[in-house]
Amino acid sequence: MKTFKKIGFLVLLLLLSLPMLQTIFHGVDEKPLDGAYVPAKKPEVTMKTLFLETAQDSLMTWCTEQTGFRNTMIRLNNQLLYSAFGKISAFGPVKGNDDNTLFEESYIISYTGETYLGKDRVDAITRQLKVVQEILHTKGVTLLPVFVLGKASYYPELIPEKYIYHETNNYKEYLKAFDEQGVEMIDFNRYFCEQKGTETHPIYCNLSAHWTAYAASLAMDSLVHYMESKTQQTQAHALITGFDTTYLMNQDDDLYRMMNLMFPLKHNTIDQPRFSFTEGYKPKVLAISDSYWWTVWAENVALPQNLFSNGGFWFYNKTIYPERSPIQNVESIDYRQEIENQEFVLLVCTEATNHLWPYGFLERYLSDYDRVFLGKQSSQYDAADSLYFTFRSQEIERIIEHIKTIPEWLESVTQQAENKGITLEQSLWDNADYAYRTNIEPKGFVK
């Protein structure tokens, strides 16, 4: 009995020592954590940081992350909570009503209308979009909003009952505004939802927030046909030559990976298409999108790279792909010129981020355009300038009417007119003009 106790004690001591041994010797190569996790950097300890008490906290955080088998212990904790109570420890993933399908919560709260911007904001964005679409049309560029599929829209019956539904959402209101103001667009969300139940291959993996490569390829094929109607040229096409069902790839299990569990979850069979490409015209195309574009952009799919001569991808209108050296950020380029050098600019709108869409594109383009426009005389206006002049004047008039509804603002404008010795109408116009230029100045966007 004593021998048994000694052996048990030694085993326990060894188990307790394992994290320390791993911390010192790193004998086991641990699987890193998935998700939006940024490892802490080793802090620089100086007299100043010690005095300000910033070194202590940062050093403690760093030391905690160096603990041996920390990742494994986190995964074990997450697995126990999930297996015993169905609790998901990661921020983002949500279990559907069938206990099998995972959602990313941002898609649900967008679908239910929690992120609704309001009619005034949707209308204002749509007005800007319409005039930029018209301006670029005069320059031979097609600006195309593209609404892609959202998992909450596709599986509304699986959304947990705890979520509160609001009267409307951004997607519905954008469709109304686009129709009222004549904005040309493509709506794949509606198409896939209407085709639900008739698809021959899975549109979603139950463990993913993003559509499958097969679903994305259907959308890309439709886009190519749309572009052919514009270019009047036979373009390169992607052909599916077969499928592989033996593996998941890329974003197929992104929500599961975010959960950082010990053991795999069951998933539906995903048909991974194999592609070949026909010869044909390849237009210059730029996609400004969130993570949904990664499905087609990934190296093992690479549809834009094979179908378009440029195939550029600006992730959240910030980071440029393919990477450039040394420039890789839109803040470092001639933004307006880059846009006007395309044949098609796709503003990809997804359910999860439609409250952020189009990711500062309109402000960046309009502010660049406005600076050049203000340096011209009316006799120098081309067709695009004439369109912009009308739009700009109408927007300033809207702001003037808004100023008149705010007593404090109107009083300030009236006082400015008296101080400058100008008419109230001129003071109103000057203030509204300033407000307009401020409104279209890029505010920066960080995801």
C-alpha positions in Angstrom: 0.0 0.0 0.0 2.8 2.4 0.9 4.6 1.5 -2.3 1.4 2.3 -4.3 1.1 5.7 -2.5 4.7 6.5 -3.3 4.3 5.6 -6.9 1.1 7.7 -7.0 2.9 10.6 -5.4 5.7 10.4 -7.9 3.3 10.2 -10.8 1.5 13.3 -9.5 4.7 15.1 -8.9 5.8 14.3 -12.5 2.5 15.6 -13.9 2.8 18.8 -11.9 6.3 19.2 -13.1 5.5 18.7 -16.8 4.5 22.4 -17.5 7.7 23.6 -15.9 9.8 21.1 -17.9 8.0 22.1 -21.1 8.6 25.8 -20.3 12.3 25.2 -19.9 13.1 22.6 -22.6 10.2 22.9 -25.1 10.3 19.1 -25.7 6.8 18.9 -27.2 5.8 20.9 -30.2 2.4 22.2 -29.2 -0.3 23.1 -31.7 -0.8 26.9 -31.7 -4.2 28.4 -30.8 -6.5 29.5 -33.7 -8.5 32.6 -34.0 -7.7 36.3 -33.5 -4.9 35.6 -31.0 -1.8 37.8 -30.9 1.0 36.4 -28.7 2.3 38.9 -26.2 5.8 40.2 -26.9 8.5 40.0 -24.3 8.5 43.4 -22.6 11.5 45.6 -22.2 12.0 46.2 -18.5 13.5 49.6 -17.7 13.5 51.9 -14.7 10.8 54.0 -16.4 8.4 51.1 -17.0 9.0 49.8 -13.5 8.3 53.2 -12.0 5.1 53.6 -14.1 4.1 50.0 -13.2 3.6 49.0 -16.8 6.4 46.5 -16.9 4.9 44.3 -14.1 1.6 43.7 -15.9 3.1 43.1 -19.3 5.8 40.9 -17.9 3.2 38.9 -16.0 1.1 38.5 -19.2 4.2 37.4 -21.2 5.3 34.9 -18.5 1.8 33.4 -18.3 1.8 32.8 -22.1 5.2 31.0 -21.8 3.8 28.4 -19.4 4.4 24.9 -20.7 1.4 23.2 -22.3 -0.7 26.3 -21.9 -2.3 25.9 -25.3 -3.2 22.3 -24.5 -4.7 23.2 -21.1 -6.8 25.9 -22.8 -8.0 23.4 -25.4 -8.8 20.9 -22.6 -10.7 23.5 -20.6 -12.7 24.5 -23.7 -13.4 20.9 -24.5 -14.7 20.1 -21.0 -17.0 23.1 -21.1 -18.3 22.3 -24.5 -18.8 18.5 -23.9 -20.4 18.9 -20.5 -22.5 22.1 -20.9 -22.5 22.9 -24.6 -20.7 26.1 -23.8 -18.5 27.7 -26.5 -15.6 29.6 -24.9 -14.4 31.5 -28.0 -15.9 34.9 -28.9 -17.9 34.6 -32.2 -19.1 31.0 -32.8 -22.7 30.2 -31.8 -24.4 26.8 -31.9 -27.6 26.6 -34.1 -30.8 25.1 -33.0 -29.9 21.7 -34.4 -26.8 21.5 -32.2 -24.8 20.7 -35.3 -24.5 23.9 -37.3 -22.2 26.7 -36.1 -22.8 30.4 -36.9 -20.6 33.4 -36.4 -22.7 35.7 -34.2 -22.0 38.8 -36.4 -24.1 37.2 -39.2 -27.0 36.6 -36.8 -27.1 40.1 -35.3 -26.9 41.6 -38.8 -29.7 39.4 -40.0 -31.9 40.2 -37.0 -31.3 44.0 -37.5 -29.2 44.8 -34.5 -26.6 46.5 -36.6 -29.0 48.5 -38.7 -27.6 51.9 -39.7 -30.9 53.7 -40.1 -32.6 54.8 -43.2 -30.9 58.2 -43.4 -27.4 56.6 -43.4 -28.4 53.9 -45.9 -29.8 56.5 -48.2 -26.8 58.7 -47.9 -24.4 55.9 -48.8 -26.6 54.9 -51.7 -26.6 58.4 -53.1 -22.8 58.5 -52.9 -22.6 55.0 -54.5 -24.9 56.0 -57.3 -22.9 59.1 -58.3 -19.5 57.3 -58.1 -21.1 54.5 -60.3 -22.1 57.1 -62.8 -18.7 59.0 -62.7 -16.8 55.7 -63.2 -19.1 54.7 -66.0 -18.0 57.8 -68.0 -14.4 56.5 -67.5 -15.2 53.0 -68.8 -15.2 51.5 -65.3 -18.2 49.4 -64.0 -18.6 49.8 -60.2 -20.7 46.9 -59.0 -22.0 46.2 -55.5 -22.1 42.4 -55.0 -24.1 41.0 -52.1 -22.9 37.5 -51.3 -24.5 34.8 -49.3 -24.9 35.0 -45.5 -25.3 31.9 -43.3 -28.0 33.5 -41.2 -30.0 34.3 -44.3 -29.5 30.8 -45.6 -30.4 29.0 -42.3 -32.8 31.4 -40.5 -34.7 28.4 -39.0 -31.5 27.4 -37.1 -30.9 30.8 -35.4 -31.2 30.4 -31.6 -34.4 31.8 -30.1 -32.6 34.2 -27.7 -32.0 36.7 -30.5 -34.4 39.6 -30.9 -35.6 40.5 -34.3 -35.9 44.1 -35.3 -38.2 45.6 -37.9 -35.6 45.6 -40.7 -31.9 45.2 -41.4 -29.2 46.8 -43.6 -29.5 44.2 -46.4 -33.2 44.8 -46.8 -32.9 48.6 -46.7 -30.0 48.6 -49.2 -32.1 46.6 -51.6 -34.9 49.2 -51.3 -32.5 52.2 -51.6 -30.7 50.6 -54.6 -34.0 50.0 -56.4 -35.3 53.6 -55.6 -32.1 55.3 -56.8 -31.3 53.0 -59.7 -28.1 51.4 -58.4 -27.0 48.5 -60.5 -26.0 45.5 -58.4 -25.8 41.7 -58.1 -27.5 39.9 -55.3 -26.1 36.4 -54.7 -27.7 36.3 -51.3 -31.2 36.3 -52.7 -30.2 33.8 -55.5 -28.8 31.1 -53.2 -31.6 31.5 -50.6 -34.2 31.0 -53.4 -32.3 28.0 -54.7 -32.0 26.4 -51.3 -32.8 22.7 -51.4 -32.1 22.3 -55.1 -28.3 22.5 -54.9 -26.4 19.4 -55.9 -23.4 20.1 -53.7 -23.1 21.7 -50.2 -23.2 25.5 -50.0 -21.9 25.5 -46.4 -19.9 23.3 -44.1 -21.7 23.2 -40.8 -18.4 24.2 -39.1 -17.8 27.3 -41.2 -19.0 30.9 -41.4 -18.0 31.1 -45.1 -19.5 29.6 -48.2 -17.8 26.6 -49.8 -15.5 26.8 -52.8 -18.3 25.2 -54.9 -20.8 27.9 -53.9 -18.3 30.6 -54.5 -17.4 29.2 -57.9 -21.1 29.4 -59.0 -21.1 33.1 -58.1 -17.8 33.7 -59.9 -19.3 32.0 -63.0 -22.3 34.3 -62.9 -19.9 37.3 -62.5 -17.9 36.3 -65.6 -21.1 36.0 -67.6 -22.2 39.4 -66.4 -18.8 40.9 -67.4 -19.1 39.3 -70.8 -22.3 41.2 -71.4 -20.4 44.4 -70.6 -17.2 43.8 -72.4 -18.8 42.0 -75.4 -15.9 39.6 -75.4 -15.6 35.9 -74.8 -13.8 35.7 -71.4 -11.9 33.0 -69.7 -14.1 30.6 -67.7 -13.6 28.2 -64.9 -14.8 24.6 -65.5 -15.3 22.1 -62.7 -13.6 18.8 -63.8 -14.4 16.8 -60.7 -14.8 16.8 -56.9 -12.8 15.5 -54.0 -14.7 14.7 -50.8 -11.9 13.5 -48.6 -10.9 16.7 -46.8 -11.8 20.2 -45.7 -9.8 23.1 -46.8 -9.2 26.8 -46.2 -12.2 28.3 -44.4 -14.4 25.1 -44.3 -14.0 24.7 -40.6 -13.0 28.2 -39.5 -15.5 28.4 -36.6 -14.5 25.0 -35.2 -10.9 26.1 -35.3 -11.7 29.3 -33.4 -13.2 27.2 -30.6 -9.8 25.6 -29.9 -11.1 22.2 -28.8 -9.2 19.0 -28.1 -11.2 16.7 -30.4 -12.7 17.2 -33.9 -16.4 17.9 -34.4 -18.5 16.0 -37.0 -19.0 17.8 -40.3 -21.0 17.3 -43.4 -19.3 16.0 -46.5 -17.9 18.9 -48.6 -17.3 18.5 -52.3 -14.1 20.3 -53.2 -14.1 21.2 -56.9 -11.2 20.7 -59.2 -10.9 23.5 -61.8 -9.6 23.9 -65.3 -9.7 27.2 -67.2 -10.6 28.1 -70.8 -8.8 30.7 -72.9 -10.4 34.0 -73.3 -10.4 37.7 -72.5 -9.4 38.6 -69.0 -10.6 42.0 -67.8 -9.0 44.1 -65.2 -11.0 43.5 -62.0 -10.5 44.7 -58.4 -12.5 43.3 -55.5 -12.9 45.3 -52.3 -14.2 42.8 -49.8 -14.1 41.2 -46.3 -13.0 37.6 -45.7 -15.6 36.1 -48.0 -13.3 36.8 -51.0 -10.6 34.6 -49.4 -12.6 31.6 -50.5 -12.0 32.3 -54.2 -8.6 34.0 -53.7 -6.9 31.2 -51.8 -3.9 29.7 -53.7 -5.5 26.3 -54.0 -8.6 27.9 -55.6 -7.3 31.1 -57.3 -10.3 31.9 -59.4 -9.7 35.7 -59.7 -6.1 35.1 -60.5 -7.0 32.8 -63.4 -10.1 34.7 -64.7 -8.9 38.3 -64.6 -5.8 40.0 -65.8 -5.4 41.9 -62.5 -7.5 40.0 -60.0 -6.6 42.4 -57.3 -8.1 42.1 -53.8 -8.2 44.9 -51.2 -9.0 43.3 -47.9 -11.4 45.6 -46.1 -10.1 48.4 -48.4 -6.9 48.4 -46.4 -4.4 45.7 -47.4 -3.5 45.1 -51.0 -3.2 41.6 -52.5 -1.2 40.4 -54.3 1.4 42.0 -52.1 3.4 44.9 -53.4 6.9 45.8 -52.3 7.3 48.2 -50.6 3.6 49.4 -50.9 1.0 47.1 -49.5 -1.6 49.6 -48.1 -4.2 51.7 -49.9 -3.1 54.7 -48.0 0.2 54.7 -49.9 -1.2 54.6 -53.4 -2.9 57.0 -55.9 -6.3 55.7 -54.9 -8.4 57.4 -57.5 -6.0 56.5 -60.3 -5.9 52.8 -59.2 -9.7 52.7 -59.3 -10.0 54.3 -62.7 -7.5 52.0 -64.2 -9.8 49.0 -63.7 -12.6 47.7 -65.9 -14.6 46.4 -63.0 -14.6 47.3 -59.3 -16.5 44.9 -57.1 -17.7 46.2 -53.8 -18.4 42.9 -52.1 -21.0 43.1 -49.3 -21.4 40.3 -46.8 -24.0 39.8 -44.1 -21.6 40.1 -41.1 -20.1 43.4 -42.1 -22.7 45.2 -44.1 -22.8 47.9 -41.4 -19.2 48.7 -42.3 -19.6 48.3 -46.1 -18.2 49.6 -48.4 -15.3 49.9 -46.0 -14.5 53.6 -46.7 -14.3 53.2 -50.5 -16.8 56.0 -51.3 -15.1 58.5 -49.0 -11.6 57.8 -50.3 -12.7 58.1 -53.9 -14.9 61.1 -53.5 -12.4 63.1 -51.4 -9.7 62.5 -54.0 -12.1 63.5 -56.7 -13.3 66.6 -54.8 -9.8 68.0 -54.4 -9.2 67.9 -58.2 -12.7 69.1 -59.0 -12.4 72.3 -56.8 -9.4 73.3 -58.8 -11.3 73.4 -62.1 -13.4 76.2 -63.7 -16.9 75.2 -64.9 -15.7 75.6 -68.5 -13.2 72.7 -67.8 -15.9 70.3 -66.6 -16.1 67.0 -68.4 -19.1 64.6 -68.3 -17.9 63.2 -64.9 -17.4 66.6 -63.4 -20.9 67.7 -64.5 -22.4 64.7 -62.7 -20.3 65.4 -59.6 -21.3 69.1 -59.7 -25.0 68.3 -59.6 -24.5 65.7 -56.8 -22.3 68.0 -54.7 -24.7 70.9 -55.0 -27.6 68.7 -54.0 -25.8 67.3 -51.0 -24.8 70.8 -49.8 -28.5 71.9 -50.1 -29.4 68.9 -48.0 -27.0 70.0 -45.3 -28.3 73.6 -45.4 -31.8 72.3 -44.8 -30.4 70.2 -41.9 -28.7 73.3 -40.4 -32.0 75.1 -40.4 -33.5 72.4 -38.2 -30.9 72.8 -35.5 -31.3 76.2 -33.6 -27.9 76.2 -32.1 -26.2 75.6 -35.4 -28.3 78.1 -37.3 -27.6 80.7 -34.6 -23.8 80.1 -35.0 -24.0 80.4 -38.8 -26.0 83.6 -38.5 -23.4 85.1 -36.1 -20.7 84.1 -38.5 -22.5 86.0 -41.3 -22.7 89.2 -39.2 -19.0 88.9 -38.2 -17.8 88.4 -41.8 -20.2 90.9 -43.3 -21.7 88.4 -45.7 -25.3 87.2 -46.3 -26.9 84.5 -44.3 -27.3 82.5 -47.5 -23.6 82.7 -48.2 -22.7 81.7 -44.6 -25.1 78.8 -44.8 -23.5 77.6 -48.1 -19.9 78.0 -46.6 -20.8 76.0 -43.5 -22.6 73.3 -45.5 -19.7 73.1 -48.0 -17.2 72.6 -45.2 -19.5 70.0 -43.6 -19.7 68.2 -47.0 -15.9 68.1 -47.4 -15.6 66.9 -43.8 -18.1 64.2 -44.4 -16.3 62.7 -47.4 -12.9 62.9 -45.8 -11.6 59.4 -45.1 -11.9 58.6 -41.4 -9.8 55.4 -41.6 -11.1 51.9 -41.1 -9.7 49.2 -38.9 -11.2 45.8 -38.7 
